[in-house]
Amino acid sequence: MLAHSSERRSPGPLARAFSRFLLNRAAVAGVCIAIPMLLLILSYPLWWAFRPNDIDLLAMNSGPTATHWFGADGVGRDVFARVLEGGRISLLVAVASTALSAVIGFLFGAISALAGRWTDAVSMRFVDLVMTLPPVIFLLVLASIAGTGIWPTVLVISLLSWPLLARMIRSRLLELRERDFVMAARGMGAGIGHLLFRHGLPNSIDILVVYATLQIANAILLEAGLSFLGLGIAPPAASWGNMLNAARSTAVLEQYPWQWLFPGAALILAVLAINFIGDGLRDAFDPRAELN
């Protein structure tokens, strides 16, 4: 009886991974930064008096005050509201592009691993071709074709981001397809859909979770870079990237630092926090940690 009760009380792999995550101080710090930022970004319309494009002509280029906590920009718009709205747009672009690239990468990698040698060879040569393209040039070409706006930016980032995940999924499932239960399912006539979602997906969850977390940070940076170059989120919509672009003149840099300091600080904090969380998840799901 005691043996059976102790076996039932032993934590599962997810519980052990969560415990390892909590022991990672950087990851916990990332959570402590990310959660308040997320709450501010999502809730600010409920309690903040200004909208991102509201204009206060008396506050043009004014510094931080009790009315405008982060000051105002050159046309009198509240910088605090625009920073939080920029966070909303960045989060929407990052989550949507990460979800789309995760779907593409998983399906491509899983089908490559499970559909046969010929399919594997052709699909991996295509992945190699995509990965050999210069990422910056590829990104700029895609952005110029797709145009500006939220959903074109989502499409551009997702099309750039999926090949690495496809390779990771393929590597995991190449080993999985040789297992007895997968070979038995094949022998019983299981189709590719059954293999993908009954065996491939459950055994790739850890890869997908870590990829999604790290890719969200990468997507935020890509969106900010595209918007800074005028190829992402177009004004008057608020974005951390186009706010930095609007403040790039020497006069603004020297005389009105709050117009670039706050969006730049928000971008850095968000990316650092998400990267800390992603690194913590990667270490927590690392199978080698079970041996320590």
Residue frames relative to the residue before (quaternion, step in Angstrom):
aa qw qx qy qz dx dy dz
M 1.0000 0.0000 0.0000 0.0000 0.00 0.00 0.00
L 0.6667 0.4969 -0.3064 0.4634 3.59 0.91 -0.89
A 0.6392 0.5285 -0.3313 0.4498 3.57 1.01 -0.80
H 0.6680 0.4983 -0.3069 0.4597 3.55 0.95 -0.91
S 0.6657 0.5016 -0.3145 0.4543 3.62 0.93 -0.82
S 0.6488 0.5026 -0.3298 0.4666 3.60 1.02 -0.72
E 0.6243 0.5279 -0.3441 0.4618 3.58 1.09 -0.67
R 0.6654 0.4991 -0.3159 0.4564 3.57 0.96 -0.81
R 0.6902 0.4875 -0.2862 0.4518 3.58 1.08 -0.68
S 0.5157 0.6415 -0.4395 0.3597 3.63 1.14 -0.29
P 0.4643 -0.7076 0.4525 0.2809 3.60 -0.78 0.99
G 0.4756 -0.6678 0.5009 0.2774 3.52 -1.16 0.66
P 0.7257 -0.4407 0.2896 0.4419 3.60 -1.25 0.09
L 0.6462 0.5103 -0.3367 0.4568 3.61 1.00 -0.69
A 0.6447 0.5125 -0.3206 0.4679 3.57 1.02 -0.79
R 0.6541 0.4962 -0.3193 0.4732 3.59 0.99 -0.77
A 0.6326 0.5216 -0.3313 0.4669 3.58 1.04 -0.75
F 0.6442 0.5153 -0.3200 0.4659 3.59 0.99 -0.82
S 0.6405 0.5191 -0.3282 0.4610 3.59 1.00 -0.78
R 0.6538 0.4971 -0.3156 0.4752 3.59 0.99 -0.80
F 0.6171 0.5428 -0.3454 0.4531 3.57 1.06 -0.72
L 0.6784 0.4995 -0.2976 0.4491 3.60 0.91 -0.87
L 0.6436 0.5135 -0.3238 0.4660 3.59 1.20 -0.45
N 0.5957 0.5463 -0.3605 0.4655 3.58 1.26 -0.22
R 0.3340 -0.7910 0.4766 0.1888 3.58 -0.27 1.27
A 0.6394 0.5249 -0.3367 0.4497 3.60 0.97 -0.78
A 0.6544 0.5109 -0.3171 0.4584 3.58 0.98 -0.83
V 0.6505 0.4982 -0.3149 0.4791 3.59 0.97 -0.82
A 0.6258 0.5196 -0.3342 0.4761 3.60 1.04 -0.74
G 0.6246 0.5396 -0.3318 0.4567 3.57 1.04 -0.75
V 0.6417 0.5101 -0.3155 0.4779 3.57 1.00 -0.83
C 0.6669 0.5127 -0.2975 0.4515 3.59 0.97 -0.89
I 0.6601 0.4600 -0.3072 0.5083 3.60 1.16 -0.48
A 0.7010 0.5096 -0.2829 0.4110 3.58 0.83 -1.01
I 0.6674 0.5252 -0.3268 0.4146 3.61 0.86 -0.86
P 0.6779 0.4537 -0.3270 0.4771 3.69 0.79 -0.79
M 0.6250 0.5260 -0.3499 0.4586 3.61 1.01 -0.72
L 0.6588 0.5124 -0.3099 0.4554 3.58 0.93 -0.87
L 0.6541 0.5098 -0.3140 0.4624 3.58 0.96 -0.83
L 0.6461 0.5091 -0.3195 0.4705 3.60 0.98 -0.81
I 0.6701 0.5157 -0.3013 0.4406 3.57 0.88 -0.98
L 0.7362 0.4390 -0.2434 0.4540 3.57 0.88 -0.91
S 0.7741 0.3955 -0.1938 0.4548 3.59 1.01 -0.73
Y 0.4658 0.7338 -0.4417 0.2224 3.64 1.12 -0.36
P 0.6203 0.5406 -0.3935 0.4100 3.71 0.92 -0.55
L 0.6235 0.5679 -0.3416 0.4148 3.60 1.17 -0.46
W 0.8293 0.2169 -0.0873 0.5074 3.60 1.06 -0.61
W 0.6481 0.5002 -0.3408 0.4621 3.64 1.19 -0.20
A 0.4962 -0.7188 0.4117 0.2601 3.57 -0.84 1.02
F 0.7547 0.3923 -0.2025 0.4853 3.59 1.06 -0.67
R 0.3211 -0.6973 0.6076 0.2040 3.53 -1.22 0.66
P 0.6901 -0.5257 0.2895 0.4045 3.62 -1.11 0.52
N 0.7867 0.3107 -0.1690 0.5060 3.62 1.01 -0.69
D 0.3713 0.6991 -0.5133 0.3315 3.58 1.21 0.41
I 0.2136 -0.7944 0.5610 0.0928 3.58 -0.90 0.95
D 0.0773 -0.7572 0.6485 0.0131 3.53 -0.95 1.03
L 0.2877 -0.8114 0.4836 0.1581 3.56 -0.08 1.32
L 0.6434 0.5295 -0.3296 0.4439 3.59 1.10 -0.56
A 0.7159 0.4408 -0.2459 0.4824 3.59 1.24 -0.35
M 0.2958 0.7853 -0.5066 0.1979 3.61 1.20 0.24
N 0.8577 -0.0041 -0.0611 0.5105 3.55 -0.82 1.17
S 0.3888 0.7137 -0.5003 0.2985 3.60 1.15 0.46
G 0.5034 -0.6620 0.4731 0.2906 3.55 -1.15 0.66
P 0.7379 -0.3904 0.2877 0.4694 3.58 -1.27 -0.04
T 0.0273 0.7788 -0.6235 0.0631 3.55 -0.94 1.01
A 0.6901 -0.4432 0.3500 0.4526 3.56 -1.30 -0.07
T 0.6664 0.4830 -0.3012 0.4816 3.60 1.17 -0.53
H 0.7710 0.1491 -0.0648 0.6157 3.57 0.95 -0.95
W 0.3093 -0.8157 0.4563 0.1757 3.55 0.02 1.32
F 0.7734 0.2818 -0.1541 0.5465 3.59 1.00 -0.78
G 0.6099 -0.5538 0.3525 0.4439 3.60 1.23 0.29
A 0.4025 -0.6784 0.5529 0.2685 3.55 -1.35 -0.26
D 0.4783 -0.6790 0.4772 0.2872 3.55 -1.21 0.51
G 0.7901 -0.3825 0.2212 0.4250 3.56 -1.30 -0.13
V 0.7330 0.3463 -0.2449 0.5318 3.62 1.19 -0.26
G 0.6356 -0.5842 0.3094 0.3989 3.58 1.25 0.31
R 0.4587 0.6707 -0.4680 0.3474 3.61 1.17 0.37
D 0.5311 -0.6577 0.4456 0.2947 3.54 -1.05 0.84
V 0.3932 -0.7483 0.4854 0.2232 3.59 -0.58 1.15
F 0.6109 0.5596 -0.3579 0.4307 3.61 1.01 -0.73
A 0.6755 0.4788 -0.2955 0.4767 3.58 0.89 -0.94
R 0.6791 0.4886 -0.3060 0.4543 3.59 0.96 -0.79
V 0.6057 0.5355 -0.3591 0.4663 3.61 1.07 -0.61
L 0.6935 0.4617 -0.2850 0.4740 3.59 0.89 -0.90
E 0.6379 0.4973 -0.3328 0.4847 3.60 1.04 -0.70
G 0.6135 0.5349 -0.3423 0.4693 3.59 1.08 -0.69
G 0.6275 0.5245 -0.3292 0.4720 3.56 1.08 -0.69
R 0.6190 0.5366 -0.3404 0.4615 3.59 1.04 -0.75
I 0.6887 0.4738 -0.2861 0.4683 3.56 0.85 -0.99
S 0.6457 0.5146 -0.3252 0.4610 3.60 0.94 -0.84
L 0.6583 0.5043 -0.3099 0.4650 3.58 0.97 -0.85
L 0.6448 0.5141 -0.3250 0.4630 3.60 0.96 -0.82
V 0.6677 0.4901 -0.3006 0.4730 3.58 0.88 -0.94
A 0.6802 0.5042 -0.2998 0.4396 3.59 0.87 -0.96
V 0.6945 0.4682 -0.2886 0.4638 3.60 0.81 -0.95
A 0.6778 0.4917 -0.3042 0.4542 3.60 0.88 -0.90
S 0.6855 0.4690 -0.2976 0.4707 3.60 0.89 -0.86
T 0.6326 0.5224 -0.3347 0.4636 3.59 1.06 -0.69
A 0.6432 0.5132 -0.3239 0.4668 3.59 0.97 -0.82
L 0.6765 0.4885 -0.2986 0.4632 3.59 0.91 -0.90
S 0.6811 0.4703 -0.2996 0.4744 3.60 0.90 -0.86
A 0.6178 0.5355 -0.3522 0.4555 3.61 1.09 -0.62
V 0.6383 0.5112 -0.3264 0.4740 3.60 1.00 -0.79
I 0.6754 0.4862 -0.2986 0.4671 3.59 0.87 -0.96
G 0.6907 0.4944 -0.2871 0.4428 3.58 0.83 -0.98
F 0.6564 0.5047 -0.3196 0.4607 3.58 0.96 -0.84
L 0.6857 0.4817 -0.2981 0.4570 3.57 0.80 -0.99
F 0.6614 0.5065 -0.3152 0.4547 3.58 0.90 -0.86
G 0.7083 0.4589 -0.2715 0.4626 3.59 0.82 -0.96
A 0.6759 0.4960 -0.3021 0.4538 3.58 0.95 -0.86
I 0.6554 0.4899 -0.3198 0.4778 3.60 0.92 -0.81
S 0.6196 0.5457 -0.3409 0.4495 3.57 1.03 -0.75
A 0.7166 0.4567 -0.2605 0.4583 3.58 0.92 -0.89
L 0.7972 0.3705 -0.1547 0.4508 3.57 0.94 -0.89
A 0.6708 0.5558 -0.3015 0.3876 3.61 1.15 -0.42
G 0.7144 -0.4376 0.2722 0.4733 3.61 1.18 -0.06
R 0.6760 -0.5411 0.3284 0.3774 3.54 -1.25 0.48
W 0.6571 0.5185 -0.3298 0.4365 3.59 0.91 -0.85
T 0.6561 0.4982 -0.2988 0.4817 3.58 0.97 -0.90
D 0.6330 0.5372 -0.3230 0.4543 3.57 1.03 -0.83
A 0.6757 0.5009 -0.3030 0.4480 3.58 0.85 -0.93
V 0.6853 0.4824 -0.2945 0.4592 3.59 0.86 -0.94
S 0.6975 0.4818 -0.2904 0.4439 3.59 0.81 -0.97
M 0.6733 0.4893 -0.3125 0.4579 3.59 0.96 -0.75
R 0.6049 0.5207 -0.3704 0.4752 3.61 1.10 -0.51
F 0.6286 0.5187 -0.3362 0.4720 3.57 1.07 -0.67
V 0.6343 0.5132 -0.3252 0.4780 3.59 1.00 -0.80
D 0.6334 0.5243 -0.3304 0.4633 3.59 0.96 -0.83
L 0.6458 0.5237 -0.3222 0.4526 3.57 0.98 -0.84
V 0.6642 0.4979 -0.3055 0.4665 3.58 0.91 -0.91
M 0.6988 0.4796 -0.2809 0.4503 3.60 0.93 -0.87
T 0.6429 0.5143 -0.3418 0.4531 3.62 1.14 -0.37
L 0.5345 0.6095 -0.4215 0.4064 3.61 1.21 -0.27
P 0.5168 -0.6325 0.4634 0.3435 3.63 -0.92 0.80
P 0.4378 -0.7507 0.4129 0.2727 3.62 -0.45 1.14
V 0.6559 0.5132 -0.3355 0.4404 3.60 0.93 -0.79
I 0.6718 0.4811 -0.2965 0.4788 3.58 0.91 -0.92
F 0.6320 0.5339 -0.3212 0.4609 3.58 0.98 -0.88
L 0.6560 0.5153 -0.3036 0.4604 3.57 0.97 -0.90
L 0.6844 0.4855 -0.2904 0.4600 3.59 0.87 -0.92
V 0.6410 0.5144 -0.3280 0.4657 3.59 1.01 -0.78
L 0.6595 0.4998 -0.3099 0.4682 3.58 0.91 -0.89
A 0.6669 0.5100 -0.3067 0.4485 3.57 0.94 -0.90
S 0.6600 0.5016 -0.3151 0.4621 3.58 0.98 -0.78
I 0.6549 0.4932 -0.3105 0.4811 3.60 1.12 -0.62
A 0.7256 0.4563 -0.2508 0.4498 3.58 0.85 -1.00
G 0.4173 -0.7094 0.4718 0.3162 3.59 1.09 -0.62
T 0.6050 -0.5667 0.4255 0.3631 3.55 -1.35 -0.06
G 0.4961 0.6339 -0.4953 0.3266 3.55 -1.29 0.37
I 0.6883 -0.5054 0.3313 0.4014 3.54 -1.28 0.34
W 0.7602 0.4093 -0.2406 0.4435 3.60 0.62 -1.06
P 0.6042 0.5046 -0.3835 0.4829 3.65 0.99 -0.46
T 0.6380 0.5152 -0.3309 0.4670 3.61 1.04 -0.74
V 0.6134 0.5364 -0.3389 0.4703 3.59 1.04 -0.77
L 0.6699 0.5049 -0.2996 0.4546 3.57 0.88 -0.94
V 0.6591 0.5170 -0.3134 0.4473 3.59 0.89 -0.92
I 0.6929 0.4760 -0.2885 0.4583 3.60 0.81 -0.97
S 0.6660 0.5012 -0.3177 0.4521 3.60 0.92 -0.83
L 0.6607 0.5023 -0.3182 0.4581 3.61 0.97 -0.74
L 0.6591 0.4969 -0.3102 0.4716 3.58 1.16 -0.47
S 0.7579 0.4942 -0.1905 0.3810 3.57 1.04 -0.83
W 0.6215 0.6331 -0.3437 0.3077 3.63 1.09 -0.50
P 0.5824 0.6325 -0.4144 0.2984 3.71 0.92 -0.60
L 0.6368 0.5327 -0.3488 0.4347 3.62 0.95 -0.75
L 0.6492 0.5012 -0.3189 0.4749 3.58 0.97 -0.83
A 0.6190 0.5496 -0.3497 0.4387 3.60 0.97 -0.80
R 0.6609 0.4973 -0.3113 0.4679 3.60 0.95 -0.79
M 0.6582 0.5056 -0.3161 0.4597 3.60 0.95 -0.82
I 0.6537 0.4992 -0.3141 0.4741 3.59 0.95 -0.85
R 0.6417 0.5232 -0.3257 0.4565 3.59 0.91 -0.85
S 0.6525 0.5193 -0.3210 0.4488 3.58 0.91 -0.90
R 0.6626 0.4964 -0.3068 0.4695 3.60 0.95 -0.83
L 0.7496 0.4292 -0.2378 0.4442 3.59 0.80 -0.97
L 0.5217 0.6030 -0.4299 0.4236 3.60 1.18 -0.26
E 0.6689 0.4643 -0.2912 0.5022 3.57 1.04 -0.74
L 0.6523 0.5372 -0.3201 0.4282 3.56 1.01 -0.82
R 0.6605 0.5465 -0.3312 0.3942 3.60 0.92 -0.81
E 0.6490 0.5043 -0.3255 0.4675 3.60 1.21 -0.27
R 0.4896 0.6616 -0.4373 0.3625 3.58 1.26 -0.06
D 0.6451 -0.5683 0.3564 0.3658 3.54 -1.17 0.67
F 0.6897 0.4942 -0.3134 0.4264 3.61 0.84 -0.90
V 0.6347 0.5012 -0.3386 0.4810 3.61 1.10 -0.59
M 0.6549 0.5001 -0.3123 0.4727 3.58 0.98 -0.82
A 0.6288 0.5199 -0.3335 0.4723 3.57 1.08 -0.68
A 0.6382 0.5159 -0.3266 0.4690 3.59 1.01 -0.79
R 0.6301 0.5196 -0.3308 0.4728 3.58 1.01 -0.76
G 0.6720 0.5158 -0.2943 0.4425 3.55 0.94 -0.92
M 0.6853 0.4571 -0.2775 0.4945 3.58 1.18 -0.58
G 0.6246 -0.6015 0.3207 0.3811 3.57 1.27 0.24
A 0.3156 0.7615 -0.5135 0.2384 3.60 1.18 0.40
G 0.3869 -0.7340 0.5170 0.2105 3.56 -0.96 0.91
I 0.7169 -0.4508 0.3112 0.4313 3.54 -1.32 0.13
G 0.6190 0.5538 -0.3476 0.4352 3.59 1.08 -0.67
H 0.6435 0.5108 -0.3126 0.4767 3.57 0.99 -0.84
L 0.6699 0.4965 -0.3058 0.4596 3.59 0.89 -0.90
L 0.6439 0.5375 -0.3277 0.4349 3.59 0.99 -0.83
F 0.8310 0.2924 -0.1163 0.4588 3.55 0.60 -1.17
R 0.6681 0.4660 -0.3213 0.4829 3.60 1.18 -0.31
H 0.7992 0.2372 -0.1176 0.5396 3.59 1.05 -0.71
G 0.6976 0.4970 -0.2947 0.4237 3.60 0.85 -0.92
L 0.7060 0.4862 -0.2774 0.4339 3.57 0.76 -1.03
P 0.6832 0.4741 -0.3290 0.4474 3.67 0.74 -0.85
N 0.7122 0.4402 -0.2655 0.4780 3.59 1.06 -0.63
S 0.6823 0.4462 -0.2933 0.4993 3.59 1.28 0.12
I 0.3685 0.7671 -0.4725 0.2291 3.59 1.25 0.03
D 0.6563 0.5171 -0.3344 0.4359 3.61 0.88 -0.85
I 0.6414 0.5096 -0.3234 0.4736 3.59 0.99 -0.81
L 0.6739 0.5060 -0.3010 0.4463 3.59 0.89 -0.90
V 0.6505 0.5167 -0.3246 0.4523 3.60 0.96 -0.81
V 0.6818 0.4711 -0.2916 0.4776 3.59 0.85 -0.93
Y 0.6389 0.5242 -0.3268 0.4586 3.58 0.94 -0.87
A 0.6710 0.5131 -0.3118 0.4351 3.59 0.82 -0.99
T 0.6633 0.5120 -0.3180 0.4436 3.58 0.90 -0.87
L 0.7073 0.4435 -0.2695 0.4801 3.58 0.82 -0.97
Q 0.6545 0.5232 -0.3211 0.4413 3.60 1.01 -0.73
I 0.5749 0.5706 -0.3900 0.4380 3.61 1.09 -0.54
A 0.6549 0.4919 -0.3132 0.4807 3.60 0.96 -0.83
N 0.6539 0.5095 -0.3108 0.4650 3.57 0.95 -0.86
A 0.6591 0.5118 -0.3067 0.4577 3.59 0.99 -0.83
I 0.6071 0.5397 -0.3548 0.4630 3.60 1.05 -0.67
L 0.6632 0.4907 -0.3005 0.4786 3.58 0.97 -0.85
L 0.6570 0.5082 -0.3188 0.4566 3.59 0.94 -0.84
E 0.6488 0.5057 -0.3202 0.4699 3.58 0.97 -0.82
A 0.6499 0.5081 -0.3212 0.4652 3.59 0.95 -0.83
G 0.6559 0.5117 -0.3131 0.4582 3.58 0.98 -0.81
L 0.6608 0.4956 -0.3048 0.4741 3.59 0.94 -0.87
S 0.6720 0.4876 -0.3024 0.4681 3.57 0.93 -0.86
F 0.6124 0.5415 -0.3490 0.4582 3.59 1.05 -0.68
L 0.7126 0.4349 -0.2453 0.4928 3.57 1.06 -0.76
G 0.5377 -0.6433 0.3954 0.3751 3.60 1.26 -0.05
L 0.6084 0.5700 -0.3438 0.4321 3.61 1.26 0.29
G 0.6592 0.5047 -0.3078 0.4649 3.59 1.26 0.05
I 0.8064 -0.0789 0.1189 0.5738 3.56 -0.43 -1.27
A 0.2645 -0.8006 0.5224 0.1270 3.57 -0.55 1.19
P 0.5294 -0.5946 0.4906 0.3542 3.62 -1.09 0.64
P 0.5574 -0.0855 -0.8168 -0.1215 1.57 -2.31 0.99
A 0.3813 0.7062 -0.5107 0.3084 3.63 1.18 0.16
A 0.4251 -0.7206 0.4924 0.2400 3.57 -0.97 0.86
S 0.1198 0.7471 -0.6465 0.0975 3.53 -1.06 0.87
W 0.5679 -0.5944 0.4317 0.3712 3.57 -1.03 0.70
G 0.6555 0.5275 -0.3142 0.4398 3.57 0.99 -0.78
N 0.7348 0.3973 -0.2674 0.4803 3.61 0.77 -0.90
M 0.5567 0.5594 -0.4061 0.4607 3.62 1.20 -0.27
L 0.6525 0.4871 -0.3087 0.4917 3.57 1.02 -0.77
N 0.6244 0.5347 -0.3368 0.4591 3.57 1.05 -0.71
A 0.6709 0.5001 -0.2980 0.4593 3.60 0.97 -0.86
A 0.7314 0.4092 -0.2281 0.4956 3.60 1.16 -0.53
R 0.4359 0.7470 -0.4315 0.2566 3.59 1.20 0.25
S 0.5173 0.6461 -0.4315 0.3588 3.62 1.17 -0.24
T 0.6257 -0.5673 0.3879 0.3693 3.55 -1.16 0.62
A 0.6339 0.5468 -0.3361 0.4316 3.59 0.98 -0.81
V 0.6790 0.4695 -0.2906 0.4839 3.58 0.93 -0.89
L 0.6363 0.5436 -0.3349 0.4331 3.58 0.93 -0.86
E 0.7528 0.4041 -0.2144 0.4733 3.58 0.93 -0.87
Q 0.7944 0.3606 -0.1661 0.4596 3.58 0.85 -0.97
Y 0.7955 0.2007 -0.0909 0.5645 3.61 1.07 -0.68
P 0.0180 -0.8667 0.4978 0.0247 3.62 0.66 1.01
W 0.5735 0.6072 -0.3948 0.3829 3.61 1.10 -0.50
Q 0.6070 0.5833 -0.3599 0.4022 3.61 1.15 -0.47
W 0.7550 0.2854 -0.2030 0.5543 3.61 1.21 -0.37
L 0.5851 0.6153 -0.3746 0.3724 3.58 1.13 -0.58
F 0.7185 0.4645 -0.2704 0.4413 3.60 0.79 -0.96
P 0.6749 0.4434 -0.3318 0.4876 3.67 0.84 -0.71
G 0.6309 0.5248 -0.3415 0.4581 3.60 1.05 -0.68
A 0.6590 0.4995 -0.3086 0.4701 3.58 0.97 -0.84
A 0.6376 0.5187 -0.3340 0.4614 3.61 0.99 -0.79
L 0.6441 0.5221 -0.3196 0.4587 3.59 0.97 -0.84
I 0.6735 0.4934 -0.2962 0.4640 3.59 0.89 -0.94
L 0.6718 0.5017 -0.3066 0.4506 3.59 0.86 -0.94
A 0.6619 0.5114 -0.3162 0.4476 3.58 0.90 -0.90
V 0.6896 0.4766 -0.2915 0.4608 3.58 0.84 -0.95
L 0.6453 0.5123 -0.3263 0.4633 3.60 0.95 -0.82
A 0.6662 0.5093 -0.3151 0.4443 3.60 0.85 -0.94
I 0.6881 0.4721 -0.2916 0.4676 3.60 0.86 -0.92
N 0.6352 0.5176 -0.3339 0.4660 3.60 1.03 -0.71
F 0.6235 0.5252 -0.3404 0.4685 3.59 1.02 -0.75
I 0.6575 0.4974 -0.3082 0.4747 3.58 0.95 -0.88
G 0.6637 0.5125 -0.3078 0.4496 3.58 0.93 -0.87
D 0.6494 0.4991 -0.3177 0.4778 3.58 0.98 -0.80
G 0.6456 0.5186 -0.3218 0.4590 3.58 1.02 -0.76
L 0.6510 0.4987 -0.3127 0.4793 3.58 1.01 -0.79
R 0.6323 0.5318 -0.3364 0.4519 3.59 0.97 -0.80
D 0.6827 0.4673 -0.2895 0.4814 3.58 0.91 -0.87
A 0.6590 0.5237 -0.3199 0.4348 3.58 1.00 -0.79
F 0.7280 0.4058 -0.2328 0.5012 3.60 1.06 -0.73
D 0.4393 0.7010 -0.4597 0.3228 3.60 1.25 0.00
P 0.4175 -0.7277 0.4720 0.2708 3.66 -0.56 1.03
R 0.6049 0.5724 -0.3675 0.4141 3.60 1.09 -0.56
A 0.5686 0.5993 -0.3881 0.4086 3.57 1.20 -0.42
E 0.5579 0.6063 -0.3883 0.4126 3.60 1.19 -0.44
L 0.6767 0.5114 -0.2914 0.4423 3.55 1.14 -0.60
N 0.6183 0.5724 -0.3408 0.4170 3.57 1.24 -0.38
